Amino acid sequence: MKPAEFFQTHPVFRHEEFVAACYPTTPSGSRAAERALAYHQAAGRLVRIRRGLHAVRSIGSAANSFQIASRLAPDAVLAYHTALEYLGFAYSLWSDRFVLTTTKTKGFRHEEVRYRPIGVPLALDTPEKRALGVEVREDDGLAVRVTSLERTLVDLLDRPQYAGSWEELGRSFENAGFLDTRLVVQHTRNLGNRTTAARVGWFLEQHRDQWLVPETVLAEVQTMVPVTPVYLTRSHRESGTLHPRWNLIVPPRVSARIWEEVP
């Protein structure tokens, strides 16, 4: 494939993708690719995002930050609040882009957007567990991996710091019309965290009517919860109401969803 053809179908790309597509049989393919990239960058056709990561000039901007984030690492998956935004459910828009990856790579800033690689939880120790709930979307010809709405919910309840606030989390899921609760249960089980399970059970119960959550699903999640009470936010032990089914202490404002009353 010629570089010009590659650029038409790869608005953002990693160096190794370019080599594999345009110089697969060239003995010094990587060096030839470097020369080609330097030529096209000098000609104004490419933007160098950082070492090994390029974007076609027409899309090298913050407006296409999801595409850039999707190429942060070979196994990059848009996740947490970034997944909410990409799927169209986020209550507010952020300038951070969270990416799940097993690759050790550093975050960076580009055009006012901060790209933040997050390590995959150690409990997801098999390819099957890591792939559960990961969807592939086509974005201007580019394959973008993103966590599904169900997996995003569990991931945010597992690491709520990447949701921003409980209000943000609650408001973001107000318009979610359907969830595959079996996927929610399975990913919760894979994470193996009892506090996370308590949050998941409580959250599903809060939205039981909205999502038509079966009692069997709640009962299954209940088998995973802590044996002693835990706080909704472990780092901030705010007093509140104990939800005995989940052994979870929830602050009154969060439990009652007071923010729904704010005009």
N, C-alpha and C positions, 0 to 999 in steps of 0.2 A: 504494500500500500504506500502511495506517495504521501509525504507530509501534508500537503494541501487537502487531500482526501481525509486524512486522519483528523485534521483540525475541524472539519465539517461535522464530524460525528462525536468528537470529544471536546466539548467546550472547556472542560477542566481535566487535566490528566497528570499522572505521575510519570516520572522519567522512565521507569521500567515498562510502563504500558506503551509508551512511544517507541522504545527499542523493540519490543516484541512485535508490534504491528508494522513498523517501517523498516527495521533492519534485523529481521529474525535469522538470516543466514550469513550475515556479514561478520567475518572473523573479529573485526574491531568495531562491532556494532555500537557499543556504548560511546566510543570516541566519535564515531561518525554521527551519532545522534546528538552529541554535545555540539558539534560544529553546526549541524542543521538548526538546532534550537537557538544557538547564538546568532545565526544568520537571520532567522525569522524574528527574533526579538529585536535585533538592530533595525530590521525593516519595519518595526512597529506592529507586527501581526500578533505578538505574544506578550503577555505580562508574566514576569517571574514572581510568583507569590512568595516562595522561599526555595531553598535548595531542593531540587527534585520535584517541584510542584509548579505547574504552569497553567495559565488560562489564556484562551483566545481573547484578543484585545476587546472585542465587543461585549464580553461578559465579565471582564475582570473588575468587578465592582461589588460593593456591599449588597446590592440587590440580588446577587447570585451567590450569596454566602453559603446556602445549603449545598450547592454543587461543590464549592471549594471544600467545605467540611467533609463531604462524602469521599474526598480523596486525601484526607489527612493521613491515612494509613492504608495498607493493602486490604485490611479487614474492617475498615471504618463503618460504623453504623450510627446514623443519627439517633439520638436518644434523649431521654428526660424532657426538659422543657423545649428543647430544640425539636424533638419529635412531635410534641403537641403543636408547635407552630407550623411545622411542615405539613401535618395532617389537617390543619385548619381548625383546631380546637382551643388553642391557647387564648386565655382571656386578655393577656397583654403581650406586647412584643418586646423582645430583649435583643441586646447587641452581643450576647454570648452565644456560641454554638458548641453544644456538648456532643462528643463523639465517643462511643464505646469502642475500645480496641484492646487486643492482647499485645500489641506492639508498643515498645517503649519509645515514645516520641514526645517532643516538647510542644507546648502550646505556643501561640504567637498572636500578634495583632496584625490585621491588614485592613486598611480603609475603615477604621473605627469599629471593626468587628473583632472580638476576641475569640479565638478558636481554642477549645479546651478538651484535650483527650482525657478520657476517664478510663481507668482500668476495669476490665470485666471482673465482676465478683468471683472470688476464688471458688465459691460453691458451684459455679457453672463450669465444671471441670471436664466436660466432654463436648465435642462439636455439636451433638444433638441438643444438649441443654443450651448452648450459646446460640443456636440457630432458632430455637423455639420462639415464635412470635416475631420473627424478622421478615419484613416484606421487601420486595424489590420493586421500586417504582421507576418508570421512565421519565426523565426530566430533560427535555430538549435533546433526546437521543442518548443521554447518559443514564446508566443504571445506578440508581441511588438506593442504598440499603437503609431502612428505617424501622424502628420498632413499631409494631402494631399498637393500636389504641389500648388493647387489653394488656399487652406487655408493658407499655409505657405507664399505665396506671400502677401496676405492681412495682415497677422500678422506682417510680416517684415515691411510693409509700415505703419502699425499702431505703431510699436515700432522699428524704424530703428536702434536704438542703438544695437540691437541684430543681425544686419546684418553686422556690422563692418564699412562699407562705402557704398556710392552709387555706386562706381565702382564694389565692390564685389557683390552687389545686381544685378546690370546690367549684369555683366559677367555671373553670375550664371544662369540667365534665358535666355541667348543667345541660348542655345540648347534645350529649352523646346518647343517641336513641337506642342503640343496641350494643351489647357486649357479649362475646363468647366467654361465658363464665367458666367453661371447662378449661380454657386456656389460662384464665386467671388463676384457677386452682392449681394447675400443673406447674406454672411458673413459680407460684408461691411455694409449692412443695420443693421445687428444684433449688430455690434459694436457701431453704432450710433455716430460716431465721424466725424465731417464735414471735419476736416483737413485730416484725413485718407481717406475719400471719394475723396477729391481733389487729393491726391497722387495716389489713385487707378485709377481714371479716366485718369490722365495724363500718368501713366505708361501703361495702356491699349492702349491709343492712340499712344504712342511711338512704341508699338508692334502690331499695328492694322493689318498690312499686314502679319506679322509672324503668328499670332494666328487667323486670319480671324475674328476679333472682329466685330460683327454687330453694326450698328449705333444705333439700339434700346437699346443695352446694354450700350453704352456710354451715351445715352440720359437718361437712368434710373439712372446711377451714377451721372449725372449732377444735378439731383433733390436733391441730398444729400450734395452738396458742400457748403462752406461758402458764406455768402452774401457779405463779404468784403475780400480783398486779404490776404493771409497768406503765410508765408515763408515755403519752402520745409522742412527745419529743424527749428523747433520752438526755440530751445535753441541756435541756431547760425544763426542770421538774416543776411545772406550773400546776398548782392544785386545781382540782376539777371533779367531775362526776365519774364514779367508777361504773363502767359497763361490765357487769359480772360475767356475761357470756364470753367476753373477749379478754377479761382481766386487763382492761385498758382504762387508764385514767385520762379523761378528755376535758380540757378547759371548757367552761360553760359557753363562751362565745363561739368556739369551734363546734361544739356539740349541737348548739341551737342554730348554727349558721346565721348569726346575727347580721352578717354582711348582706344577706338577702333583703334586709329592711333599708339599706342605704340607697337613696335615690340615685 
